[in-house]
């Protein structure tokens, strides 16, 4: 991708009300971001489309919303308390701290520590990586300490006293809320294998080193499914969900040329995984994980049964046997998905677009798929004296679509403002509209203009946008 594209996207996202640094008036918080008025519409569209696709429209998946705060025993059973960690080094001189695998030896590129090592499953790999790491602080050149494991979970205490018995964590993933509710869902939904539990929710990780904008952050939202299947059928369902995940991405107009399927090698698998495949995306800062599908086997249900003493097996009426189902886990980060959609949609046109006012200037056009565009329609009176009849159209459309009314500046400038936030259709009410009861509908991408009767405007947009 063009050099400097990421910096331009970050600037655009703040300027146009998509993404703000959290607590910016106090200097900001590293790795935490707020979604602005247009950004929240974008992520809400992504979440609603995901939920409809994988929950509402299916009979074999039900949704839940589990709590962020859970019993500490959950994180002990899942292995997070003992092993959810990254290698941390500290400068002896300036006391700056870094992830060991993020400090590159000038003579060789460092391979990132694998997910298995990250979860504490392969300490030898972490130890071996030391030979590749320069022992100098990238900030001041001071000597670095030996690496030690730093748990990524954010601690908190339940109750008024900060003591060991009240310790728990902000959840680092949503999956465990679905596993500990497996029996509740099974008993109340009357589902039979195969079936899934879905959830969209916040998770928290106290990353040592944040960066790459929304890609590596400390607070983020995950959409994922835990799909329970009969052991032996797990590979078939793994391939099925891998295909469904890709179809969803492509239906959002994520460019297939920017998607790369990456299968984890056996030595790099997390300790609970039999197989993991990611879809990486070509971000401006490099090829990085966007979504993934993992075969978690029966690891989670088995561990939670052992720690809780509760029977979490599934009774198979056909065979008369009880067993722990295997779990296929398709998952994606909402922030990463939004960032991928933004990167794909972003086009900077040097010299502006032909025929647009301000031609010769640099122009940004966001080619969002209409279904995810934060603003669907903009109503623009040609001049302010036409605002009253134009506003009636706006108020009517606003009942069905997220819309904007803009009467400030020349019509060309207003078109450009809407192009820059990705609005698919602009409706111009002009002097002829008073006579012929028609408006001009402009397409963002083709810039084609159609003259449409006001009474048939909703029908016209329905064909383009749906409800």
HELIX and SHEET records of a PDB file:
HELIX    1   1 UNK A    5  UNK A   15  1                                  11    
HELIX    2   2 UNK A   24  UNK A   26  5                                   3    
HELIX    3   3 UNK A   37  UNK A   51  1                                  15    
HELIX    4   4 UNK A   52  UNK A   56  3                                   5    
HELIX    5   5 UNK A   72  UNK A   78  1                                   7    
HELIX    6   6 UNK A   80  UNK A   83  1                                   4    
HELIX    7   7 UNK A  100  UNK A  102  5                                   3    
HELIX    8   8 UNK A  115  UNK A  118  1                                   4    
HELIX    9   9 UNK A  123  UNK A  129  1                                   7    
HELIX   10  10 UNK A  130  UNK A  132  5                                   3    
HELIX   11  11 UNK A  164  UNK A  166  5                                   3    
HELIX   12  12 UNK A  175  UNK A  180  1                                   6    
HELIX   13  13 UNK A  182  UNK A  189  1                                   8    
HELIX   14  14 UNK A  234  UNK A  251  1                                  18    
HELIX   15  15 UNK A  256  UNK A  258  5                                   3    
HELIX   16  16 UNK A  266  UNK A  268  5                                   3    
HELIX   17  17 UNK A  299  UNK A  308  1                                  10    
HELIX   18  18 UNK A  334  UNK A  345  1                                  12    
HELIX   19  19 UNK A  384  UNK A  386  5                                   3    
HELIX   20  20 UNK A  387  UNK A  397  1                                  11    
HELIX   21  21 UNK A  411  UNK A  421  1                                  11    
HELIX   22  22 UNK A  433  UNK A  436  1                                   4    
HELIX   23  23 UNK A  454  UNK A  456  5                                   3    
HELIX   24  24 UNK A  457  UNK A  465  1                                   9    
SHEET    1   A 2 UNK A  19  UNK A  21  0                                        
SHEET    2   A 2 UNK A  33  UNK A  35 -1                                        
SHEET    1   B 7 UNK A  61  UNK A  63  0                                        
SHEET    2   B 7 UNK A 195  UNK A 204  1                                        
SHEET    3   B 7 UNK A 219  UNK A 229 -1                                        
SHEET    4   B 7 UNK A 326  UNK A 333 -1                                        
SHEET    5   B 7 UNK A 286  UNK A 297 -1                                        
SHEET    6   B 7 UNK A 275  UNK A 283 -1                                        
SHEET    7   B 7 UNK A 259  UNK A 263 -1                                        
SHEET    1   C 3 UNK A  97  UNK A  99  0                                        
SHEET    2   C 3 UNK A  85  UNK A  90 -1                                        
SHEET    3   C 3 UNK A 148  UNK A 151 -1                                        
SHEET    1   D 2 UNK A 154  UNK A 157  0                                        
SHEET    2   D 2 UNK A 167  UNK A 170 -1                                        
SHEET    1   E 2 UNK A 314  UNK A 316  0                                        
SHEET    2   E 2 UNK A 321  UNK A 323 -1                                        
SHEET    1   F 2 UNK A 346  UNK A 349  0                                        
SHEET    2   F 2 UNK A 363  UNK A 366 -1                                        
SHEET    1   G 5 UNK A 403  UNK A 405  0                                        
SHEET    2   G 5 UNK A 377  UNK A 381  1                                        
SHEET    3   G 5 UNK A 425  UNK A 429  1                                        
SHEET    4   G 5 UNK A 438  UNK A 443 -1                                        
SHEET    5   G 5 UNK A 449  UNK A 453 -1                                        
END                                                                             
